[in-house]
């Protein structure tokens, strides 16, 4: 998973980035509900940053979908640096 929290564009302009919430949350739910352990790795072992735009209602099918994705990310131990040592 990405460890980048920004892109540097021409002119040294920085734009926020990170992993796309739904691309983690949906497979994570499917795998853990099927009894699998999920391990997350990032370059340098940094805590993966979520792309804040991916937490909005529109890319998640509405407010309920956005809440569900955010709750999954918040409760996922593999995303918590403390759980990775």
MOPAC internal coordinates of N, CA, C and O (Angstrom, degrees):
PM7 1SCF
backbone

  N    0.0000 0     0.00 0     0.00 0    0    0    0
  C    1.4341 1     0.00 0     0.00 0    1    0    0
  C    1.5280 1   107.57 1     0.00 0    2    1    0
  O    1.2310 1   120.83 1   -26.18 1    3    2    1
  N    1.3104 1   116.01 1   153.82 1    3    2    1
  C    1.4591 1   119.46 1  -178.98 1    5    3    2
  C    1.5252 1   112.31 1   -66.36 1    6    5    3
  O    1.2310 1   121.76 1   -31.67 1    7    6    5
  N    1.2935 1   114.25 1   148.33 1    7    6    5
  C    1.4564 1   120.45 1   172.78 1    9    7    6
  C    1.5188 1   109.87 1  -112.15 1   10    9    7
  O    1.2310 1   120.81 1   179.49 1   11   10    9
  N    1.3453 1   116.05 1    -0.51 1   11   10    9
  C    1.4656 1   121.18 1  -177.40 1   13   11   10
  C    1.5285 1   110.99 1   -78.29 1   14   13   11
  O    1.2310 1   121.13 1   -43.72 1   15   14   13
  N    1.3165 1   115.44 1   136.28 1   15   14   13
  C    1.4610 1   119.59 1   176.71 1   17   15   14
  C    1.5217 1   112.27 1  -111.24 1   18   17   15
  O    1.2310 1   120.68 1   178.88 1   19   18   17
  N    1.3520 1   116.30 1    -1.12 1   19   18   17
  C    1.4654 1   119.93 1   175.76 1   21   19   18
  C    1.5287 1   110.61 1  -159.07 1   22   21   19
  O    1.2310 1   121.59 1   -22.12 1   23   22   21
  N    1.3186 1   114.57 1   157.88 1   23   22   21
  C    1.4611 1   123.42 1   171.87 1   25   23   22
  C    1.5251 1   106.53 1  -108.37 1   26   25   23
  O    1.2310 1   120.03 1   -36.53 1   27   26   25
  N    1.3008 1   117.54 1   143.47 1   27   26   25
  C    1.4564 1   120.46 1   172.69 1   29   27   26
  C    1.5210 1   107.54 1  -106.00 1   30   29   27
  O    1.2310 1   120.90 1   -63.24 1   31   30   29
  N    1.3154 1   115.89 1   116.76 1   31   30   29
  C    1.4528 1   122.69 1  -177.18 1   33   31   30
  C    1.5260 1   110.44 1   -96.75 1   34   33   31
  O    1.2310 1   120.91 1    -2.14 1   35   34   33
  N    1.3162 1   115.87 1   177.86 1   35   34   33
  C    1.4568 1   121.03 1   177.07 1   37   35   34
  C    1.5208 1   109.79 1   -53.29 1   38   37   35
  O    1.2310 1   120.79 1   -36.53 1   39   38   37
  N    1.2998 1   116.10 1   143.47 1   39   38   37
  C    1.4529 1   120.44 1  -179.68 1   41   39   38
  C    1.5138 1   112.64 1    78.87 1   42   41   39
  O    1.2310 1   120.95 1  -165.91 1   43   42   41
  N    1.3386 1   115.79 1    14.09 1   43   42   41
  C    1.4699 1   121.83 1   179.62 1   45   43   42
  C    1.5274 1   113.22 1    62.44 1   46   45   43
  O    1.2310 1   120.68 1  -150.22 1   47   46   45
  N    1.3221 1   116.31 1    29.78 1   47   46   45
  C    1.4613 1   122.06 1   178.18 1   49   47   46
  C    1.5230 1   108.42 1   -85.60 1   50   49   47
  O    1.2310 1   120.32 1   -52.75 1   51   50   49
  N    1.3319 1   116.99 1   127.25 1   51   50   49
  C    1.4628 1   121.30 1   179.22 1   53   51   50
  C    1.5171 1   110.65 1   -99.61 1   54   53   51
  O    1.2310 1   120.95 1   -42.54 1   55   54   53
  N    1.3226 1   115.80 1   137.46 1   55   54   53
  C    1.4670 1   123.25 1   175.79 1   57   55   54
  C    1.5158 1   107.54 1  -123.73 1   58   57   55
  O    1.2310 1   120.89 1   -44.34 1   59   58   57
  N    1.3206 1   115.91 1   135.66 1   59   58   57
  C    1.4587 1   120.55 1   178.90 1   61   59   58
  C    1.5204 1   110.12 1   -66.95 1   62   61   59
  O    1.2310 1   120.92 1   -34.07 1   63   62   61
  N    1.3204 1   115.84 1   145.93 1   63   62   61
  C    1.4563 1   122.22 1   177.08 1   65   63   62
  C    1.5206 1   108.25 1  -151.68 1   66   65   63
  O    1.2310 1   120.01 1     8.72 1   67   66   65
  N    1.2865 1   117.58 1  -171.28 1   67   66   65
  C    1.4567 1   124.61 1  -179.94 1   69   67   66
  C    1.5146 1   108.23 1   157.97 1   70   69   67
  O    1.2310 1   120.50 1    10.40 1   71   70   69
  N    1.3116 1   116.65 1  -169.60 1   71   70   69
  C    1.4672 1   118.77 1   178.07 1   73   71   70
  C    1.5237 1   108.90 1   -77.89 1   74   73   71
  O    1.2310 1   120.59 1   -27.17 1   75   74   73
  N    1.3249 1   116.48 1   152.83 1   75   74   73
  C    1.4601 1   121.97 1   179.52 1   77   75   74
  C    1.5208 1   107.77 1   -82.89 1   78   77   75
  O    1.2310 1   120.69 1   -58.07 1   79   78   77
  N    1.3185 1   116.28 1   121.93 1   79   78   77
  C    1.4635 1   122.82 1  -170.60 1   81   79   78
  C    1.5312 1   113.48 1   -52.73 1   82   81   79
  O    1.2310 1   120.36 1   131.10 1   83   82   81
  N    1.3063 1   116.91 1   -48.90 1   83   82   81
  C    1.4617 1   120.23 1  -177.61 1   85   83   82
  C    1.5136 1   113.60 1   -65.97 1   86   85   83
  O    1.2310 1   120.45 1   152.52 1   87   86   85
  N    1.3326 1   116.75 1   -27.48 1   87   86   85
  C    1.4597 1   120.27 1   179.00 1   89   87   86
  C    1.5176 1   111.65 1   -72.82 1   90   89   87
  O    1.2310 1   120.20 1   161.98 1   91   90   89
  N    1.3207 1   117.21 1   -18.02 1   91   90   89
  C    1.4569 1   120.54 1   171.68 1   93   91   90
  C    1.5215 1   110.32 1   -95.77 1   94   93   91
  O    1.2310 1   120.21 1   130.01 1   95   94   93
  N    1.3237 1   117.21 1   -49.99 1   95   94   93
  C    1.4618 1   122.04 1  -169.30 1   97   95   94
  C    1.5292 1   113.44 1   -61.12 1   98   97   95
  O    1.2310 1   119.94 1   134.60 1   99   98   97
  N    1.3209 1   117.73 1   -45.40 1   99   98   97
  C    1.4624 1   119.72 1  -176.72 1  101   99   98
  C    1.5304 1   112.12 1   -65.22 1  102  101   99
  O    1.2310 1   119.14 1   126.22 1  103  102  101
  N    1.3414 1   119.24 1   -53.78 1  103  102  101
  C    1.4710 1   118.12 1   177.50 1  105  103  102
  C    1.5248 1   112.22 1   -61.60 1  106  105  103
  O    1.2310 1   120.32 1   142.31 1  107  106  105
  N    1.3327 1   117.00 1   -37.69 1  107  106  105
  C    1.4682 1   120.05 1   179.49 1  109  107  106
  C    1.5325 1   110.34 1   -58.24 1  110  109  107
  O    1.2310 1   120.24 1   132.56 1  111  110  109
  N    1.3352 1   117.14 1   -47.44 1  111  110  109
  C    1.4762 1   120.09 1   178.42 1  113  111  110
  C    1.5223 1   111.17 1   -61.03 1  114  113  111
  O    1.2310 1   120.30 1   134.01 1  115  114  113
  N    1.3266 1   117.03 1   -45.99 1  115  114  113
  C    1.4709 1   120.89 1  -178.38 1  117  115  114
  C    1.5238 1   110.73 1   -61.12 1  118  117  115
  O    1.2310 1   120.37 1   131.94 1  119  118  117
  N    1.3240 1   116.90 1   -48.06 1  119  118  117
  C    1.4613 1   120.08 1  -178.06 1  121  119  118
  C    1.5214 1   112.75 1   -66.77 1  122  121  119
  O    1.2310 1   120.06 1   135.63 1  123  122  121
  N    1.3281 1   117.49 1   -44.37 1  123  122  121
  C    1.4655 1   118.88 1  -178.13 1  125  123  122
  C    1.5275 1   111.41 1   -70.46 1  126  125  123
  O    1.2310 1   120.25 1   144.36 1  127  126  125
  N    1.3274 1   117.13 1   -35.64 1  127  126  125
  C    1.4680 1   119.20 1   176.76 1  129  127  126
  C    1.5273 1   111.45 1   -66.32 1  130  129  127
  O    1.2310 1   120.22 1   155.17 1  131  130  129
  N    1.3332 1   117.18 1   -24.83 1  131  130  129
  C    1.4692 1   122.12 1   177.26 1  133  131  130
  C    1.5305 1   111.40 1   -87.10 1  134  133  131
  O    1.2310 1   120.60 1  -177.75 1  135  134  133
  N    1.3400 1   116.46 1     2.25 1  135  134  133
  C    1.4521 1   120.42 1   175.59 1  137  135  134
  C    1.5180 1   115.75 1    92.54 1  138  137  135
  O    1.2310 1   120.07 1  -171.00 1  139  138  137
  N    1.3187 1   117.47 1     9.00 1  139  138  137
  C    1.4681 1   120.69 1  -179.07 1  141  139  138
  C    1.5310 1   111.31 1   -88.96 1  142  141  139
  O    1.2310 1   121.01 1   -30.08 1  143  142  141
  N    1.3182 1   115.67 1   149.92 1  143  142  141
  C    1.4599 1   121.49 1   171.29 1  145  143  142
  C    1.5257 1   107.44 1   -87.63 1  146  145  143
  O    1.2310 1   120.75 1   -37.92 1  147  146  145
  N    1.3198 1   116.17 1   142.08 1  147  146  145
  C    1.4623 1   121.39 1   178.85 1  149  147  146
  C    1.5230 1   108.01 1  -115.03 1  150  149  147
  O    1.2310 1   120.98 1   -49.23 1  151  150  149
  N    1.3198 1   115.74 1   130.77 1  151  150  149
  C    1.4556 1   122.44 1   177.39 1  153  151  150
  C    1.5236 1   107.34 1  -117.61 1  154  153  151
  O    1.2310 1   120.84 1   -44.82 1  155  154  153
  N    1.3192 1   116.01 1   135.18 1  155  154  153
  C    1.4622 1   121.73 1   178.68 1  157  155  154
  C    1.5197 1   108.50 1  -113.54 1  158  157  155
  O    1.2310 1   120.88 1   -48.39 1  159  158  157
  N    1.3232 1   115.92 1   131.61 1  159  158  157
  C    1.4632 1   121.57 1   176.26 1  161  159  158
  C    1.5184 1   108.90 1  -123.96 1  162  161  159
  O    1.2310 1   121.10 1   -37.73 1  163  162  161
  N    1.3296 1   115.50 1   142.27 1  163  162  161
  C    1.4606 1   121.25 1   176.40 1  165  163  162
  C    1.5268 1   108.56 1  -132.40 1  166  165  163
  O    1.2310 1   120.52 1   -23.66 1  167  166  165
  N    1.3233 1   116.61 1   156.34 1  167  166  165
  C    1.4631 1   118.56 1   174.06 1  169  167  166
  C    1.5312 1   109.79 1   -58.25 1  170  169  167
  O    1.2310 1   120.62 1   -51.49 1  171  170  169
  N    1.2948 1   116.41 1   128.51 1  171  170  169
  C    1.4576 1   120.94 1   178.98 1  173  171  170
  C    1.5150 1   114.49 1    76.18 1  174  173  171
  O    1.2310 1   119.91 1  -177.92 1  175  174  173
  N    1.3226 1   117.78 1     2.08 1  175  174  173
  C    1.4604 1   120.63 1   178.88 1  177  175  174
  C    1.5194 1   114.63 1    69.26 1  178  177  175
  O    1.2310 1   120.39 1  -158.21 1  179  178  177
  N    1.3373 1   116.86 1    21.79 1  179  178  177
  C    1.4676 1   119.52 1  -179.84 1  181  179  178
  C    1.5218 1   110.87 1   -77.29 1  182  181  179
  O    1.2310 1   120.78 1   -20.85 1  183  182  181
  N    1.3165 1   116.11 1   159.15 1  183  182  181
  C    1.4616 1   120.23 1   175.88 1  185  183  182
  C    1.5259 1   107.86 1   -70.01 1  186  185  183
  O    1.2310 1   119.72 1   -52.60 1  187  186  185
  N    1.3430 1   118.14 1   127.40 1  187  186  185
  C    1.4612 1   119.86 1  -176.77 1  189  187  186
  C    1.5322 1   111.29 1   -69.36 1  190  189  187
  O    1.2310 1   120.01 1   -50.74 1  191  190  189
  N    1.3229 1   117.59 1   129.26 1  191  190  189
  C    1.4580 1   120.30 1   178.45 1  193  191  190
  C    1.5238 1   111.16 1   -87.16 1  194  193  191
  O    1.2310 1   120.55 1   -41.79 1  195  194  193
  N    1.3050 1   116.55 1   138.21 1  195  194  193
  C    1.4624 1   120.41 1   176.31 1  197  195  194
  C    1.5259 1   109.17 1   -84.44 1  198  197  195
  O    1.2310 1   120.82 1   -38.34 1  199  198  197
  N    1.3269 1   116.04 1   141.66 1  199  198  197
  C    1.4580 1   120.91 1   172.81 1  201  199  198
  C    1.5285 1   106.24 1   -73.35 1  202  201  199
  O    1.2310 1   120.39 1   -66.17 1  203  202  201
  N    1.3032 1   116.86 1   113.83 1  203  202  201
  C    1.4671 1   121.22 1  -174.70 1  205  203  202
  C    1.5169 1   112.85 1   -58.70 1  206  205  203
  O    1.2310 1   120.05 1   150.26 1  207  206  205
  N    1.3289 1   117.51 1   -29.74 1  207  206  205
  C    1.4669 1   120.28 1   178.69 1  209  207  206
  C    1.5263 1   111.17 1   -64.45 1  210  209  207
  O    1.2310 1   120.13 1   153.51 1  211  210  209
  N    1.3280 1   117.35 1   -26.49 1  211  210  209
  C    1.4635 1   120.73 1  -177.63 1  213  211  210
  C    1.5264 1   112.68 1   -78.43 1  214  213  211
  O    1.2310 1   120.25 1   176.22 1  215  214  213
  N    1.3195 1   117.14 1    -3.78 1  215  214  213
  C    1.4679 1   120.96 1   177.99 1  217  215  214
  C    1.5314 1   112.42 1   -96.18 1  218  217  215
  O    1.2310 1   120.16 1   177.34 1  219  218  217
  N    1.3198 1   117.30 1    -2.66 1  219  218  217
  C    1.4599 1   122.28 1  -178.15 1  221  219  218
  C    1.5291 1   110.84 1   -72.26 1  222  221  219
  O    1.2310 1   119.99 1   -20.94 1  223  222  221
  N    1.3232 1   117.62 1   159.06 1  223  222  221
  C    1.4637 1   120.60 1   179.27 1  225  223  222
  C    1.5332 1   114.68 1   -59.82 1  226  225  223
  O    1.2310 1   119.77 1   138.29 1  227  226  225
  N    1.3244 1   118.05 1   -41.71 1  227  226  225
  C    1.4714 1   120.24 1  -173.88 1  229  227  226
  C    1.5307 1   112.99 1   -56.66 1  230  229  227
  O    1.2310 1   118.55 1   128.12 1  231  230  229
  N    1.3391 1   120.38 1   -51.88 1  231  230  229
  C    1.4685 1   117.86 1  -179.21 1  233  231  230
  C    1.5299 1   114.09 1   -72.84 1  234  233  231
  O    1.2310 1   120.50 1   175.02 1  235  234  233
  N    1.3333 1   116.66 1    -4.98 1  235  234  233
  C    1.4612 1   120.04 1  -178.53 1  237  235  234
  C    1.5221 1   113.38 1  -114.09 1  238  237  235
  O    1.2310 1   120.46 1  -165.27 1  239  238  237
  N    1.3128 1   116.73 1    14.73 1  239  238  237
  C    1.4528 1   120.60 1   176.20 1  241  239  238
  C    1.5148 1   114.34 1    76.28 1  242  241  239
  O    1.2310 1   119.64 1  -159.95 1  243  242  241
  N    1.3030 1   118.30 1    20.05 1  243  242  241
  C    1.4589 1   121.87 1   177.91 1  245  243  242
  C    1.5204 1   112.60 1   120.42 1  246  245  243
  O    1.2310 1   121.78 1     0.15 1  247  246  245
  N    1.3257 1   114.20 1  -179.85 1  247  246  245
  C    1.4682 1   121.26 1  -176.75 1  249  247  246
  C    1.5265 1   112.75 1   -59.36 1  250  249  247
  O    1.2310 1   120.24 1   136.21 1  251  250  249
  N    1.3171 1   117.14 1   -43.79 1  251  250  249
  C    1.4643 1   120.68 1  -178.09 1  253  251  250
  C    1.5261 1   110.94 1   -63.94 1  254  253  251
  O    1.2310 1   120.43 1   137.08 1  255  254  253
  N    1.3335 1   116.77 1   -42.92 1  255  254  253
  C    1.4511 1   120.48 1   177.65 1  257  255  254
  C    1.5218 1   111.88 1   -63.36 1  258  257  255
  O    1.2310 1   120.68 1   140.22 1  259  258  257
  N    1.3260 1   116.31 1   -39.78 1  259  258  257
  C    1.4683 1   120.89 1   178.40 1  261  259  258
  C    1.5237 1   110.37 1   -64.28 1  262  261  259
  O    1.2310 1   120.07 1   138.61 1  263  262  261
  N    1.3173 1   117.46 1   -41.39 1  263  262  261
  C    1.4707 1   120.84 1   177.65 1  265  263  262
  C    1.5296 1   110.90 1   -63.81 1  266  265  263
  O    1.2310 1   120.71 1   138.44 1  267  266  265
  N    1.3212 1   116.25 1   -41.56 1  267  266  265
  C    1.4668 1   120.79 1  -178.89 1  269  267  266
  C    1.5330 1   111.13 1   -64.57 1  270  269  267
  O    1.2310 1   120.36 1   135.20 1  271  270  269
  N    1.3338 1   116.93 1   -44.80 1  271  270  269
  C    1.4604 1   120.68 1   179.04 1  273  271  270
  C    1.5256 1   110.23 1   -64.03 1  274  273  271
  O    1.2310 1   120.33 1   134.59 1  275  274  273
  N    1.3212 1   116.98 1   -45.41 1  275  274  273
  C    1.4685 1   120.48 1  -179.81 1  277  275  274
  C    1.5273 1   111.00 1   -62.24 1  278  277  275
  O    1.2310 1   120.12 1   139.60 1  279  278  277
  N    1.3253 1   117.38 1   -40.40 1  279  278  277
  C    1.4654 1   120.92 1   179.24 1  281  279  278
  C    1.5269 1   110.94 1   -65.70 1  282  281  279
  O    1.2310 1   120.16 1   140.18 1  283  282  281
  N    1.3197 1   117.30 1   -39.82 1  283  282  281
  C    1.4642 1   120.62 1   178.36 1  285  283  282
  C    1.5203 1   110.33 1   -62.27 1  286  285  283
  O    1.2310 1   120.71 1   133.78 1  287  286  285
  N    1.3224 1   116.25 1   -46.22 1  287  286  285
  C    1.4657 1   120.23 1  -179.40 1  289  287  286
  C    1.5258 1   110.78 1   -64.26 1  290  289  287
  O    1.2310 1   120.57 1   137.13 1  291  290  289
  N    1.3181 1   116.52 1   -42.87 1  291  290  289
  C    1.4673 1   120.18 1  -178.68 1  293  291  290
  C    1.5229 1   111.93 1   -63.65 1  294  293  291
  O    1.2310 1   120.25 1   147.00 1  295  294  293
  N    1.3203 1   117.12 1   -33.00 1  295  294  293
  C    1.4658 1   120.36 1  -174.92 1  297  295  294
  C    1.5280 1   113.99 1   -97.84 1  298  297  295
  O    1.2310 1   119.84 1  -177.82 1  299  298  297
  N    1.3337 1   117.92 1     2.18 1  299  298  297
  C    1.4708 1   121.03 1  -175.45 1  301  299  298
  C    1.5276 1   110.98 1   -84.81 1  302  301  299
  O    1.2310 1   119.51 1   -73.00 1  303  302  301
  N    1.3254 1   118.55 1   107.00 1  303  302  301
  C    1.4647 1   120.74 1   179.64 1  305  303  302
  C    1.5338 1   114.73 1   -54.09 1  306  305  303
  O    1.2310 1   118.55 1   145.08 1  307  306  305
  N    1.3542 1   120.36 1   -34.92 1  307  306  305
  C    1.4675 1   118.07 1  -178.95 1  309  307  306
  C    1.5335 1   114.12 1   -63.95 1  310  309  307
  O    1.2310 1   120.17 1   162.49 1  311  310  309
  N    1.3320 1   117.28 1   -17.51 1  311  310  309
  C    1.4656 1   119.91 1   179.57 1  313  311  310
  C    1.5188 1   112.26 1   -90.41 1  314  313  311
  O    1.2310 1   120.32 1   172.14 1  315  314  313
  N    1.3007 1   116.99 1    -7.86 1  315  314  313
  C    1.4564 1   121.50 1  -178.64 1  317  315  314
  C    1.5240 1   108.61 1   -92.68 1  318  317  315
  O    1.2310 1   120.46 1   -64.83 1  319  318  317
  N    1.2945 1   116.73 1   115.17 1  319  318  317
  C    1.4714 1   121.02 1  -176.88 1  321  319  318
  C    1.5200 1   111.99 1   -55.32 1  322  321  319
  O    1.2310 1   120.64 1   146.61 1  323  322  321
  N    1.3306 1   116.38 1   -33.39 1  323  322  321
  C    1.4572 1   119.68 1   179.83 1  325  323  322
  C    1.5237 1   111.52 1   -61.82 1  326  325  323
  O    1.2310 1   120.03 1   148.28 1  327  326  325
  N    1.3319 1   117.54 1   -31.72 1  327  326  325
  C    1.4655 1   119.93 1  -178.72 1  329  327  326
  C    1.5292 1   111.63 1   -77.46 1  330  329  327
  O    1.2310 1   120.59 1   167.41 1  331  330  329
  N    1.3501 1   116.47 1   -12.59 1  331  330  329
  C    1.4605 1   119.63 1  -178.61 1  333  331  330
  C    1.5203 1   111.60 1   -98.76 1  334  333  331
  O    1.2310 1   120.38 1   179.77 1  335  334  333
  N    1.3268 1   116.88 1    -0.23 1  335  334  333
  C    1.4658 1   120.19 1   178.22 1  337  335  334
  C    1.4540 1   111.13 1    79.16 1  338  337  335
  O    1.2310 1   120.10 1   180.00 1  339  338  337

